[in-house]
Amino acid sequence: MKKKSITYADLSKKQLQHLKEQYIQKKVEYMSNKELKEFVLEVISHQINNTIGHEEEMEAWREISNFYGDQFEIIILEIQQKYKNNQNLKNFEEDTQEHRLELLQKNSIEKEKEDMWDD
């Protein structure tokens, strides 16, 4: 008869929480500085770059703002200046894409009209 393996469901919430806390402490304790830096980089990168929706974007914005403090506005102005030309290119690309979509839609409507008379 095979012995049943223990699962998380066999523990109370308090026991499971204690196990998780113990694991976190031991995991961090045994990580090298390099591993810690790589892990933190991955977590922060995911937290900041993978924001979804207005609330998460605002939370990331506040975190970045708090980190840079008094220098935040200067950094924003530098970035805006650096990518000023890219914004013009982006607007042009968006206009061009919208124009192409309109032409495709118009062409589709024209094609449907032609097909209607082919029957």
Secondary structure, 3 states (H helix, E strand, C coil): CCCCCCCHHHCCHHHHHHHHHHHHHHHHHHCCHHHHHHHHHHHHHHHHHCCCHHHHHHHHHHHHHHHHHHHHHHHHHHHHHHCHHHHHHHHHHHHHHHHHHHHHHHHHHHHHHHHHHHC
